[in-house]
C-alpha cells in the first residue's frame, strides 16, 4: 500500500518572528501518524496573500491532504477565509448554524454584545463543508479539489485540537490508510555517533519497510524504529521482535523502552518501588522540580525542593556548614553532599539528589570553570554517591544538562542500591 501524504500549513507573522511558538504542527503530525498518514512537509508562512496562495499550490502537489491553521480571526490581518474562498472559486455566505452558535457564545456565555465584526465569523465560502468549532467562534472548513482534502482550522491550540477530532474521522472515511508503528528507546551515556557505531550491524540489516531514527537532546538520545505495512498485526509483531533485539544491544545505556522524558522514567522507577524523593537545587534554580512536577501523578513520589541559590540559604535552611563553604566553596563535592543529606532529613523522603554548579556565562575561574557541576544522591539508609560534570555550554544548555544528568544519576542510584 502506498503512503498517504499530508502537508501542514501554519499561517501568521507571529510564528515567523518567534513571538508565538508553533505547537500546532507537532500535535497535528502526531495525530496524523496515529491513523497512518505520513506528514510530507510543514510550511510556516506570514499573513501575505501571495505567499499563502503559492504555498497552497505547492502543498497540493506534494500531498493528498492539506491542513491549515491560523488566520481565521475577526481582525484585518486574518485573511485565510477570504483567500480560501477565492482559491476554491466560491462566494461568501452567512452560515446560519454558525451564526446561532456565535450569538449564543456572546449573549449567554461571554455576556457581551455581539458586534458586526463577530457576526462576520459566521460567514463562510459556499464551497466548503463547515466544521463546528465547539471551543471558539471561528468555524473549521473543509474543501475538496481534484480528490484532495483541504482543512482550515483556527490557530488557537485548544480550538484546533478539538476540530482535529472531526478532521481525523473524515480522513479515515475518505482514504484507506496504511499501518504505521513506532517503538522508541530512551538512552543516556553514549553520543549519537557512538550509538550508531555500536548498532551498525543491526541498522544495516533492517528490512526495507523499517527505518531507525536518532533523536539527540541534552545528553539523551532517543532511537525510534518506524515501520510501514498493510497488515497491522504483522507489522506490530515485526517491530516488537526488532525492538527486543535493539534493547538487548543497548541495555547498558537504556533509560526507558518507551517514548517518555527522563523525569517520567525516574517517576516510574519510584512508583514501582513505592519510594519517594526530593531535590536540593542551587544552580538549576528549581528547574529539576519543575520538570518532575510536569508529570501527572508526580505527587505520589515527589515531595519538593529547596532552592538554595544563595549561600545563606545553604547555611540557614539546608544547614551546610560554614566551614564547608569557606574551605571547599559552594560548588564542591562536600557542599553537594551536605545539601543532599540535609534536604533528605528535612523532607523525610527515601532519596534525594542535590546539584551545585556554575552555569555561566560569568562566575567561573581557572580552578572552577563555567559548566562545573557537582551532583550528589543519597538514600535514607545513608548511602551517598557523587559525580562531577563539566558541561561548558551556554547558560541555558548547562541548566538543561545539569537537570537531565541529575535525574539520570538518581535513577541509576536508586536501581543500583
C-alpha positions as CSV (number, residue, x, y, z in Angstrom):
1,X,0.0,0.0,0.0
2,X,1.3,3.4,-0.9
3,X,1.9,6.0,1.8
4,X,-0.8,8.7,2.3
5,X,0.9,12.1,2.5
6,X,-0.3,15.3,4.3
7,X,1.1,18.8,4.4
8,X,0.7,21.2,7.3
9,X,0.5,24.9,6.7
10,X,0.7,27.3,9.6
11,X,-0.2,31.0,9.0
12,X,0.8,34.0,11.0
13,X,3.6,36.6,11.2
14,X,3.8,35.9,14.9
15,X,5.1,32.4,14.1
16,X,7.9,33.7,11.8
17,X,9.2,36.2,14.3
18,X,9.1,33.8,17.2
19,X,6.5,35.7,19.2
20,X,4.4,32.6,19.3
21,X,5.8,29.1,19.3
22,X,4.2,26.7,16.8
23,X,2.9,23.8,18.8
24,X,0.1,23.1,16.4
25,X,2.3,21.3,13.8
26,X,3.7,18.9,16.4
27,X,0.2,18.0,17.6
28,X,-1.2,17.6,14.1
29,X,1.7,15.5,13.0
30,X,1.4,13.1,16.0
31,X,-2.4,12.7,15.4
32,X,-2.0,12.1,11.7
33,X,0.7,9.5,12.4
34,X,-1.6,7.6,14.6
35,X,-4.0,6.9,11.7
36,X,-1.3,6.0,9.2
37,X,-0.9,9.4,7.5
38,X,2.7,10.5,6.8
39,X,3.5,14.2,7.1
40,X,5.3,15.1,3.9
41,X,6.1,18.7,4.7
42,X,5.4,21.6,7.1
43,X,5.1,25.2,5.8
44,X,5.2,28.2,8.1
45,X,4.2,31.5,6.3
46,X,3.2,35.0,7.2
47,X,0.0,36.9,6.7
48,X,0.7,37.6,3.0
49,X,-1.9,36.7,0.4
50,X,0.5,35.7,-2.4
51,X,2.7,33.6,0.0
52,X,-0.4,31.7,1.3
53,X,-1.7,31.1,-2.3
54,X,1.6,29.8,-3.6
55,X,2.1,27.6,-0.5
56,X,-1.4,26.0,-1.1
57,X,-0.3,25.3,-4.7
58,X,2.9,23.7,-3.5
59,X,1.2,21.7,-0.7
60,X,-1.5,20.3,-3.0
61,X,1.2,19.0,-5.4
62,X,3.1,17.1,-2.7
63,X,0.2,15.7,-0.6
64,X,-3.4,14.4,-0.8
65,X,-4.3,16.2,2.5
66,X,-3.5,19.8,3.4
67,X,-4.2,21.0,7.0
68,X,-4.1,24.8,7.5
69,X,-4.1,26.6,10.9
70,X,-4.3,30.3,11.6
71,X,-5.8,33.5,10.0
72,X,-9.4,32.8,10.9
73,X,-9.9,35.6,13.5
74,X,-12.2,38.7,13.2
75,X,-9.4,41.2,12.5
76,X,-8.0,42.7,9.3
77,X,-4.8,40.6,9.4
78,X,-6.9,37.4,9.3
79,X,-7.0,36.8,5.6
80,X,-7.2,33.0,5.4
81,X,-11.0,32.7,4.9
82,X,-11.4,35.2,2.1
83,X,-8.3,33.8,0.4
84,X,-9.7,30.2,0.6
85,X,-13.0,31.5,-0.8
86,X,-11.2,32.9,-3.9
87,X,-8.8,29.9,-4.2
88,X,-11.6,27.4,-4.4
89,X,-13.8,29.6,-6.6
90,X,-16.6,30.3,-4.1
91,X,-18.5,33.2,-2.6
92,X,-19.1,34.2,1.0
93,X,-22.4,33.3,2.6
94,X,-23.8,33.6,6.1
95,X,-23.9,30.1,7.7
96,X,-26.9,30.2,9.9
97,X,-25.9,27.4,12.4
98,X,-22.6,29.1,13.0
99,X,-24.3,32.5,13.5
100,X,-26.6,30.9,16.1
101,X,-23.6,29.4,17.8
102,X,-21.6,32.7,17.9
103,X,-24.7,34.6,19.1
104,X,-25.1,32.1,21.9
105,X,-21.5,32.4,23.0
106,X,-21.6,36.2,23.2
107,X,-25.0,36.6,24.7
108,X,-25.1,33.6,27.0
109,X,-21.5,32.7,27.8
110,X,-19.4,35.8,27.4
111,X,-22.3,38.2,28.4
112,X,-21.1,40.7,25.9
113,X,-22.9,42.4,22.9
114,X,-22.1,40.9,19.5
115,X,-20.7,43.5,17.1
116,X,-20.7,43.2,13.3
117,X,-17.1,42.0,13.4
118,X,-18.1,39.0,15.4
119,X,-21.1,38.3,13.2
120,X,-18.7,38.0,10.2
121,X,-17.2,35.0,11.9
122,X,-20.3,33.1,10.7
123,X,-19.6,34.0,7.1
124,X,-18.0,31.1,5.1
125,X,-17.3,30.2,1.5
126,X,-20.3,28.4,-0.1
127,X,-17.9,25.8,-1.5
128,X,-16.8,24.4,1.9
129,X,-18.1,21.9,4.4
130,X,-18.4,23.7,7.8
131,X,-16.9,22.0,10.8
132,X,-18.4,23.2,14.1
133,X,-15.9,24.8,16.4
134,X,-17.2,24.0,19.9
135,X,-14.3,25.8,21.6
136,X,-14.5,29.1,19.8
137,X,-16.2,31.4,17.3
138,X,-14.3,30.7,14.0
139,X,-15.7,27.5,12.3
140,X,-13.4,25.0,10.7
141,X,-13.8,24.4,7.0
142,X,-13.2,21.5,4.6
143,X,-12.6,21.9,0.9
144,X,-12.3,19.2,-1.8
145,X,-10.4,19.7,-5.1
146,X,-9.1,17.0,-7.5
147,X,-9.6,14.3,-5.0
148,X,-7.7,16.1,-2.3
149,X,-8.8,17.4,1.0
150,X,-8.0,20.8,2.5
151,X,-8.9,21.6,6.1
152,X,-8.7,25.1,7.6
153,X,-8.7,25.4,11.4
154,X,-8.1,28.3,13.9
155,X,-4.6,28.8,15.2
156,X,-5.7,28.7,18.8
157,X,-4.4,25.3,20.0
158,X,-7.4,24.3,22.1
159,X,-9.8,25.1,19.2
160,X,-7.5,23.3,16.7
161,X,-7.2,20.2,18.8
162,X,-11.0,19.9,19.2
163,X,-11.6,20.3,15.5
164,X,-8.9,17.7,14.7
165,X,-11.3,15.0,16.1
166,X,-13.6,15.7,13.2
167,X,-10.8,16.1,10.7
168,X,-9.3,12.7,11.6
169,X,-12.7,11.0,11.3
170,X,-13.2,12.5,7.8
171,X,-9.7,11.4,6.6
172,X,-10.3,7.9,7.8
173,X,-13.7,7.8,5.9
174,X,-12.3,9.2,2.7
175,X,-9.0,7.3,2.5
176,X,-7.7,3.8,3.2
177,X,-4.6,4.4,5.4
178,X,-1.6,2.1,5.8
179,X,-0.4,0.9,9.2
180,X,2.4,2.9,10.9
181,X,4.0,1.6,14.0
182,X,6.8,3.1,16.2
183,X,9.0,1.8,19.0
184,X,11.2,4.2,20.9
185,X,14.1,3.7,23.3
186,X,15.5,6.5,25.5
187,X,19.2,6.2,26.1
188,X,21.9,8.1,28.0
189,X,25.6,7.6,28.3
190,X,26.6,7.3,24.6
191,X,26.5,10.0,22.0
192,X,24.7,9.7,18.7
193,X,27.7,8.7,16.6
194,X,28.9,6.1,19.2
195,X,25.4,4.6,19.4
196,X,25.2,4.3,15.6
197,X,28.6,2.6,15.5
198,X,27.5,0.2,18.3
199,X,24.4,-1.0,16.5
200,X,25.8,-0.7,13.0
201,X,25.1,-4.3,12.0
202,X,21.5,-4.1,13.4
203,X,20.8,-0.9,11.4
204,X,22.3,-2.3,8.2
205,X,20.1,-5.4,8.4
206,X,16.8,-3.7,8.9
207,X,14.1,-4.7,6.4
208,X,13.1,-2.1,3.8
209,X,9.9,-1.1,5.5
210,X,11.6,-0.2,8.8
211,X,13.7,2.8,9.5
212,X,15.8,3.8,12.5
213,X,16.0,7.5,13.6
214,X,18.3,9.1,16.1
215,X,16.9,12.0,18.2
216,X,19.5,13.6,20.5
217,X,18.6,16.1,23.1
218,X,20.6,17.4,26.1
219,X,22.7,14.3,26.7
220,X,19.8,11.9,25.9
221,X,19.3,10.1,22.6
222,X,16.0,8.6,21.6
223,X,16.1,5.8,19.0
224,X,12.9,5.4,17.1
225,X,12.0,2.4,15.0
226,X,9.3,3.2,12.4
227,X,7.6,0.5,10.3
228,X,5.1,0.8,7.5
229,X,2.9,-2.0,6.2
230,X,-0.5,-3.1,5.1
231,X,-1.2,-5.6,7.8
232,X,-1.1,-4.0,11.2
233,X,-0.9,-7.3,13.2
234,X,2.1,-8.5,11.2
235,X,3.7,-5.1,11.5
236,X,3.3,-5.0,15.2
237,X,4.9,-8.4,15.6
238,X,7.8,-7.4,13.3
239,X,8.6,-4.2,15.2
240,X,8.3,-6.0,18.6
241,X,10.8,-8.6,17.5
242,X,13.3,-5.9,16.2
243,X,12.7,-3.8,19.3
244,X,13.8,-6.6,21.6
245,X,17.0,-7.1,19.6
246,X,17.7,-3.3,19.8
247,X,17.0,-3.2,23.5
248,X,19.4,-6.1,24.2
249,X,22.2,-4.4,22.3
250,X,21.7,-1.1,24.2
251,X,20.8,-2.4,27.7
252,X,23.9,-0.7,29.2
253,X,22.7,2.7,28.3
254,X,18.9,2.1,28.4
255,X,16.8,4.6,30.3
256,X,13.3,3.7,29.1
257,X,11.8,1.4,26.5
258,X,9.1,3.9,25.6
259,X,8.9,7.5,24.4
260,X,8.9,9.3,27.7
261,X,11.2,12.0,29.1
262,X,13.8,11.3,31.8
263,X,11.6,12.8,34.5
264,X,8.8,10.3,33.7
265,X,11.4,7.5,33.7
266,X,12.5,8.1,37.2
267,X,8.9,8.5,38.3
268,X,8.1,5.0,37.0
269,X,11.1,3.6,39.0
270,X,9.9,5.3,42.2
271,X,6.3,4.2,41.7
272,X,7.4,0.6,41.1
273,X,9.5,0.6,44.2
274,X,7.0,2.6,46.2
275,X,9.6,5.1,47.2
276,X,9.8,8.9,47.4
277,X,12.3,11.6,46.6
278,X,13.1,15.3,47.0
279,X,15.7,17.7,45.5
280,X,18.1,20.3,46.7
281,X,19.0,22.8,43.9
282,X,21.4,25.6,43.6
283,X,22.5,26.3,40.0
284,X,19.3,25.0,38.5
285,X,17.0,27.3,40.5
286,X,14.1,24.9,40.8
287,X,14.2,23.6,37.2
288,X,14.6,20.0,38.3
289,X,11.5,20.4,40.4
290,X,9.7,22.0,37.5
291,X,10.5,19.0,35.2
292,X,9.4,16.5,37.8
293,X,6.1,18.2,38.6
294,X,5.2,18.5,34.9
295,X,4.5,14.7,35.1
296,X,0.9,13.9,36.1
297,X,0.8,11.9,39.3
298,X,4.3,13.0,40.5
299,X,2.8,14.0,43.9
300,X,2.8,10.3,44.7
301,X,6.6,10.2,44.8
302,X,8.0,13.7,44.7
303,X,7.8,15.8,47.9
304,X,9.5,19.1,46.9
305,X,12.8,21.0,46.6
306,X,14.8,23.6,48.5
307,X,16.3,26.2,46.1
308,X,19.4,27.4,47.9
309,X,20.6,29.8,45.3
310,X,22.4,31.9,47.8
311,X,24.9,30.6,50.4
312,X,22.8,32.0,53.2
313,X,20.0,29.6,52.3
314,X,22.5,26.7,52.1
315,X,23.6,27.5,55.6
316,X,20.4,28.6,57.3
317,X,17.9,26.2,55.6
318,X,20.0,23.3,54.4
319,X,22.4,23.5,57.3
320,X,25.5,23.3,55.1
321,X,28.4,24.0,57.5
322,X,30.0,27.4,57.2
323,X,33.5,25.8,57.3
324,X,32.5,23.6,54.3
325,X,31.6,26.6,52.2
326,X,34.7,28.5,53.3
327,X,37.1,25.6,52.7
328,X,35.6,23.9,49.6
329,X,33.2,26.5,48.2
330,X,29.6,26.3,47.2
331,X,30.4,24.3,44.0
332,X,32.1,21.3,45.5
333,X,31.6,17.7,46.3
334,X,31.4,18.4,50.0
335,X,28.7,21.0,49.7
336,X,26.6,18.9,47.3
337,X,26.8,16.0,49.8
338,X,25.6,18.1,52.7
339,X,22.8,19.6,50.6
340,X,21.5,16.2,49.7
341,X,21.8,14.6,53.2
342,X,20.2,17.6,55.0
343,X,17.4,18.0,52.4
344,X,16.5,14.4,52.8
345,X,16.3,14.8,56.5
346,X,14.1,17.9,56.2
347,X,11.7,16.3,53.8
348,X,11.7,12.7,55.1
349,X,12.0,11.0,51.7
350,X,13.7,7.8,50.6
351,X,16.0,9.6,48.2
352,X,17.4,13.0,47.4
353,X,19.5,14.5,44.6
354,X,21.4,17.8,45.0
355,X,23.1,20.0,42.5
356,X,25.5,22.9,42.7
357,X,27.4,24.4,39.8
358,X,28.4,27.4,37.7
359,X,26.0,28.0,34.8
360,X,27.8,31.0,33.3
361,X,28.5,33.0,31.3
362,X,30.3,34.6,34.2
363,X,31.4,33.3,37.6
364,X,33.9,30.7,36.5
365,X,37.6,30.6,37.5
366,X,40.6,28.6,36.3
367,X,40.0,26.1,39.1
368,X,36.3,26.1,38.8
369,X,35.3,26.9,35.2
370,X,31.8,27.7,33.8
371,X,29.9,24.4,33.4
372,X,31.4,22.7,36.5
373,X,28.7,20.9,38.4
374,X,28.7,18.5,41.4
375,X,25.7,16.2,41.8
376,X,25.1,14.1,44.9
377,X,22.5,11.4,45.5
378,X,21.7,9.9,48.9
379,X,19.2,7.5,50.5
380,X,17.6,7.3,53.9
381,X,19.8,4.2,54.6
382,X,22.8,6.6,54.5
383,X,24.3,5.6,51.1
384,X,25.7,8.5,49.1
385,X,27.3,8.9,45.7
386,X,28.7,12.0,43.9
387,X,29.8,12.8,40.5
388,X,31.5,15.8,38.8
389,X,30.4,17.1,35.4
390,X,32.0,19.7,33.1
391,X,29.5,20.9,30.6
392,X,30.9,24.2,29.3
393,X,28.0,25.2,27.1
394,X,25.9,28.4,27.2
395,X,23.8,29.0,30.4
396,X,20.5,27.6,29.2
397,X,22.1,24.4,27.9
398,X,24.2,24.0,31.1
399,X,21.0,24.1,33.2
400,X,19.3,21.6,31.0
401,X,22.3,19.3,31.0
402,X,22.5,19.6,34.8
403,X,18.9,18.7,35.3
404,X,18.9,15.8,32.9
405,X,22.1,14.3,34.3
406,X,20.9,14.8,37.9
407,X,17.7,12.9,37.2
408,X,19.5,10.1,35.5
409,X,22.2,9.9,38.2
410,X,19.5,9.5,40.8
411,X,17.6,6.9,38.7
412,X,20.7,4.8,38.4
413,X,21.5,5.3,42.1
414,X,18.0,4.0,43.1
415,X,18.2,1.0,40.8
416,X,21.8,0.0,41.8
417,X,21.0,0.5,45.5
